[in-house]
Amino acid sequence: MTDLPRLGTVLYPAQDVEQAVAFYRDELGLTLKFQDGDRFAAFEGGGTTFAIAGPEEDVTGGAPAASFKVEDVAATVERLTAAGATLVRGPEEGPHEIRAVLRDPAGSPLVLYGSR
């Protein structure tokens, strides 16, 4: 692989995106970079995006997850499942990228994403 995966996003599910945005923006002081209504919000996290996923965008079933940007989502899924990860969903086209959700061999969720 020529490009190493990079931690691009830490994803937190929330039932109420507006409430979560108000908390992390107004109380913690994070800078809101982008919000897609009640679906998704992204904050500047000091080099890694901190993201809030509403119910429509909650791809991990309510669990926080690290999201890794990779060059080829399908090839990375294949390699990780061969190494013991479990594919939960995808690869699929999301509203902003191609993504897949897996569980590592210990059962922790992770998201892979890349450009369309």
Buried (B, 14 or more C-beta within 10 A) or exposed (E): EEEEEEEBBBBBBBEEBBEBBEBBBEEEEBEBEEBBEBBBBBBEBEEBBBBBBBEEBBBBEEBEBBBBBBEBBBEBBEEBEEEEBEBBEBBEEBEBBBBBBBBBEEEBBBBBBBEE
